Amino acid sequence: MNTQVYGIQSRSLYLSRGLWSVLFSLMILDAGCDGTPSDVVASKPPAAASTPGRITLSAEESTRVGLVVQPVVRSDFRTHRDFPAIV
């Protein structure tokens, strides 16, 4: 008889732990999914053209230098590794 009561108590303990863990997980997810942060800073206007440490080229300067702008092409990422020792 005691084993049956112990079995019911252990099941209810597992159900209770499971319920609390699900509720806690839902609270964490709900807290992390706010629409907007509470400390939103107003957007800044665009920076001035002469930012220190930044170089801008005009269209004729970029063609004179030979600067070519191309779209990015998706390809396989491969790394070549050399293993000089015996593994």
N, CA, C and O of each residue as an XYZ file, in Angstrom:
348
protein
N       0.822     -1.187      0.000
C       0.000      0.000      0.000
C       0.865      1.248      0.000
O       0.544      2.232     -0.666
N       1.966      1.210      0.749
C       2.851      2.370      0.792
C       3.514      2.623     -0.556
O       3.750      3.772     -0.928
N       3.813      1.564     -1.280
C       4.452      1.760     -2.581
C       3.500      2.425     -3.561
O       3.924      3.202     -4.417
N       2.207      2.120     -3.435
C       1.235      2.739     -4.325
C       1.097      4.228     -4.016
O       1.012      5.037     -4.941
N       1.073      4.603     -2.758
C       0.984      6.008     -2.366
C       2.250      6.738     -2.787
O       2.192      7.865     -3.278
N       3.398      6.088     -2.593
C       4.660      6.696     -2.989
C       4.694      6.915     -4.496
O       5.202      7.935     -4.962
N       4.157      5.965     -5.262
C       4.118      6.096     -6.714
C       3.252      7.259     -7.153
O       3.609      7.982     -8.084
N       2.116      7.448     -6.494
C       1.231      8.568     -6.825
C       1.892      9.886     -6.462
O       1.813     10.854     -7.217
N       2.546      9.925     -5.302
C       3.215     11.163     -4.880
C       4.360     11.520     -5.818
O       4.542     12.691     -6.151
N       5.132     10.526     -6.247
C       6.253     10.826     -7.137
C       5.752     11.289     -8.503
O       6.362     12.161     -9.123
N       4.634     10.707     -8.981
C       4.073     11.153    -10.251
C       3.584     12.587    -10.151
O       3.814     13.399    -11.047
N       2.905     12.888     -9.048
C       2.404     14.254     -8.892
C       3.560     15.233     -8.738
O       3.458     16.381     -9.170
N       4.662     14.792     -8.124
C       5.840     15.647     -8.003
C       6.420     15.936     -9.383
O       6.779     17.076     -9.677
N       6.516     14.907    -10.236
C       7.032     15.109    -11.586
C       6.102     15.999    -12.404
O       6.565     16.852    -13.160
N       4.782     15.804    -12.255
C       3.835     16.653    -12.964
C       3.937     18.090    -12.483
O       3.866     19.027    -13.278
N       4.104     18.258    -11.179
C       4.228     19.602    -10.616
C       5.492     20.279    -11.132
O       5.460     21.447    -11.521
N       6.600     19.551    -11.135
C       7.858     20.120    -11.651
C       7.732     20.458    -13.130
O       8.209     21.501    -13.577
N       7.094     19.582    -13.882
C       6.914     19.829    -15.308
C       6.049     21.044    -15.565
O       6.338     21.844    -16.454
N       4.979     21.184    -14.779
C       4.095     22.331    -14.933
C       4.825     23.624    -14.596
O       4.698     24.616    -15.313
N       5.590     23.617    -13.507
C       6.335     24.822    -13.126
C       7.399     25.165    -14.165
O       7.618     26.339    -14.462
N       8.059     24.153    -14.717
C       9.087     24.445    -15.722
C       8.459     25.004    -16.998
O       9.042     25.886    -17.629
N       7.292     24.512    -17.388
C       6.611     25.045    -18.568
C       6.176     26.481    -18.317
O       6.356     27.343    -19.178
N       5.606     26.745    -17.145
C       5.188     28.110    -16.822
C       6.375     29.065    -16.777
O       6.289     30.190    -17.270
N       7.471     28.623    -16.193
C       8.669     29.459    -16.119
C       9.207     29.743    -17.516
O       9.617     30.866    -17.810
N       9.207     28.727    -18.378
C       9.683     28.923    -19.751
C       8.797     29.909    -20.499
O       9.297     30.750    -21.246
N       7.488     29.810    -20.303
C       6.580     30.751    -20.954
C       6.796     32.170    -20.455
O       6.712     33.119    -21.234
N       7.075     32.326    -19.157
C       7.339     33.661    -18.619
C       8.614     34.245    -19.216
O       8.658     35.432    -19.541
N       9.646     33.425    -19.363
C      10.911     33.883    -19.948
C      10.691     34.298    -21.400
O      11.167     35.351    -21.823
N       9.976     33.480    -22.161
C       9.728     33.804    -23.561
C       8.881     35.056    -23.698
O       9.120     35.874    -24.586
N       7.896     35.211    -22.830
C       7.043     36.391    -22.892
C       7.825     37.647    -22.531
O       7.592     38.705    -23.117
N       8.738     37.551    -21.589
C       9.529     38.720    -21.195
C      10.505     39.114    -22.294
O      10.818     40.296    -22.439
N      10.991     38.158    -23.067
C      11.960     38.454    -24.110
C      11.343     38.879    -25.419
O      12.070     39.255    -26.338
N      10.037     38.836    -25.540
C       9.381     39.144    -26.809
C       8.629     40.456    -26.764
O       7.541     40.555    -27.332
N       9.166     41.453    -26.116
C       8.514     42.756    -26.102
C       8.545     43.343    -27.501
O       9.465     43.077    -28.273
N       7.534     44.146    -27.826
C       7.470     44.760    -29.146
C       8.557     45.807    -29.326
O       9.284     45.788    -30.320
N       8.669     46.718    -28.370
C       9.689     47.759    -28.437
C      10.399     47.829    -27.104
O       9.760     47.652    -26.066
N      11.688     48.078    -27.092
C      12.397     48.210    -25.833
C      11.928     49.446    -25.073
O      11.455     50.414    -25.669
N      12.065     49.399    -23.760
C      11.590     50.516    -22.950
C      12.531     51.714    -23.015
O      12.111     52.837    -22.733
N      13.786     51.502    -23.377
C      14.748     52.602    -23.424
C      15.102     52.974    -24.866
O      16.276     53.038    -25.230
N      14.093     53.212    -25.661
C      14.305     53.560    -27.067
C      14.835     54.988    -27.148
O      14.259     55.911    -26.571
N      15.933     55.153    -27.868
C      16.520     56.472    -28.074
C      16.054     56.966    -29.439
O      15.985     56.197    -30.397
N      15.740     58.238    -29.517
C      15.295     58.799    -30.790
C      16.382     58.601    -31.836
O      17.571     58.703    -31.535
N      15.968     58.320    -33.061
C      16.950     58.075    -34.111
C      17.733     59.345    -34.403
O      17.200     60.454    -34.401
N      19.010     59.138    -34.653
C      19.903     60.266    -34.908
C      19.846     60.641    -36.382
O      19.614     59.781    -37.232
N      20.054     61.906    -36.690
C      20.128     62.289    -38.104
C      21.396     61.709    -38.724
O      22.333     61.379    -37.997
N      21.448     61.578    -40.042
C      22.646     61.028    -40.679
C      23.883     61.866    -40.354
O      23.812     63.084    -40.194
N      25.007     61.178    -40.265
C      26.261     61.850    -39.924
C      26.664     62.809    -41.042
O      26.266     62.646    -42.196
N      27.445     63.790    -40.681
C      27.928     64.763    -41.662
C      28.869     64.074    -42.643
O      29.392     62.998    -42.354
N      29.084     64.691    -43.799
C      29.907     64.095    -44.852
C      31.367     63.972    -44.440
O      32.065     63.076    -44.914
N      31.838     64.851    -43.570
C      33.254     64.817    -43.201
C      33.427     64.207    -41.809
O      33.726     64.910    -40.844
N      33.239     62.911    -41.721
C      33.475     62.197    -40.475
C      34.955     61.872    -40.396
O      35.516     61.368    -41.369
N      35.609     62.141    -39.272
C      37.039     61.840    -39.176
C      37.304     60.341    -39.330
O      36.609     59.518    -38.734
N      38.299     59.997    -40.122
C      38.670     58.609    -40.350
C      37.865     57.927    -41.447
O      37.994     56.719    -41.647
N      37.045     58.676    -42.154
C      36.241     58.092    -43.224
C      36.560     58.801    -44.530
O      36.604     60.030    -44.590
N      36.782     58.014    -45.573
C      37.132     58.575    -46.874
C      35.997     58.277    -47.843
O      35.530     57.142    -47.938
N      35.559     59.301    -48.558
C      34.538     59.106    -49.586
C      35.119     59.514    -50.931
O      35.849     60.499    -51.038
N      34.780     58.737    -51.956
C      35.261     59.020    -53.305
C      34.090     59.443    -54.177
O      32.989     58.903    -54.072
N      34.346     60.407    -55.029
C      33.320     60.800    -55.991
C      33.277     59.763    -57.112
O      34.130     58.878    -57.173
N      32.295     59.869    -57.990
C      32.145     58.899    -59.078
C      33.341     58.932    -60.016
O      33.822     57.881    -60.440
N      33.830     60.126    -60.347
C      34.978     60.188    -61.268
C      36.258     59.684    -60.613
O      37.090     59.079    -61.290
N      36.437     59.915    -59.320
C      37.627     59.388    -58.641
C      37.597     57.866    -58.604
O      38.629     57.226    -58.802
N      36.432     57.279    -58.354
C      36.352     55.820    -58.281
C      36.590     55.181    -59.652
O      37.177     54.101    -59.723
N      36.148     55.820    -60.743
C      36.429     55.268    -62.072
C      37.889     55.459    -62.446
O      38.465     54.607    -63.122
N      38.501     56.564    -62.021
C      39.910     56.805    -62.324
C      40.793     55.781    -61.614
O      41.790     55.328    -62.176
N      40.440     55.419    -60.405
C      41.219     54.447    -59.635
C      40.975     53.028    -60.149
O      41.825     52.153    -59.980
N      39.840     52.799    -60.765
C      39.519     51.460    -61.255
C      38.705     50.658    -60.255
O      38.752     49.428    -60.260
N      37.973     51.330    -59.414
C      37.146     50.666    -58.411
C      35.930     50.056    -59.092
O      35.204     50.740    -59.814
N      35.712     48.766    -58.860
C      34.596     48.060    -59.479
C      33.698     47.522    -58.367
O      34.176     46.883    -57.430
N      32.409     47.781    -58.476
C      31.436     47.280    -57.505
C      30.698     46.124    -58.144
O      30.113     46.264    -59.218
N      30.727     44.959    -57.465
C      30.080     43.766    -57.990
C      29.168     43.181    -56.922
O      29.456     43.305    -55.731
N      28.079     42.548    -57.326
C      27.214     41.896    -56.336
C      27.901     40.659    -55.768
O      28.763     40.059    -56.410
N      27.515     40.301    -54.589
C      28.090     39.139    -53.917
C      27.500     37.877    -54.522
O      26.300     37.806    -54.786
N      28.352     36.879    -54.740
C      27.917     35.614    -55.306
C      27.980     34.555    -54.220
O      28.996     34.410    -53.540
N      26.889     33.814    -54.059
C      26.869     32.754    -53.052
C      27.587     31.528    -53.614
O      27.319     31.099    -54.737
N      28.501     30.974    -52.819
C      29.224     29.783    -53.245
C      29.528     28.938    -52.022
O      29.255     29.344    -50.892
N      30.092     27.766    -52.250
C      30.456     26.884    -51.146
C      31.611     27.475    -50.367
O      32.539     28.048    -50.938
N      31.541     27.328    -49.050
C      32.622     27.804    -48.199
C      33.574     26.645    -47.972
O      33.184     25.596    -47.459
N      34.808     26.841    -48.355
C      35.801     25.779    -48.209
C      37.034     26.320    -47.520
O      37.499     27.424    -47.805
N      37.541     25.533    -46.622
C      38.807     25.879    -45.981
C      39.797     24.771    -46.305
O      39.453     23.589    -46.291
N      40.996     25.158    -46.589
C      42.045     24.195    -46.889
C      42.951     24.101    -45.675
O      43.517     25.094    -45.217
N      43.071     22.897    -45.170
C      43.887     22.690    -43.974
C      45.006     21.714    -44.310
O      44.797     20.692    -44.965
N      46.172     22.053    -43.851
C      47.320     21.167    -44.022
C      47.657     20.550    -42.674
O      47.787     21.256    -41.674
N      47.798     19.241    -42.652
C      48.180     18.539    -41.437
C      49.539     17.888    -41.681
O      49.614     16.782    -42.216
N      50.608     18.572    -41.292
C      51.930     18.013    -41.566
C      52.269     16.797    -40.708
O      53.148     16.016    -41.073
N      51.602     16.625    -39.597
C      51.924     15.508    -38.709
C      50.950     14.358    -38.945
O      49.878     14.538    -39.523
N      51.340     13.199    -38.496
C      50.471     12.031    -38.594
C      49.539     12.049    -37.394
O      49.969     12.194    -36.249
N      48.276     11.902    -37.679
C      47.284     11.935    -36.595
C      46.895     10.537    -36.228
O      46.071     10.340    -35.336
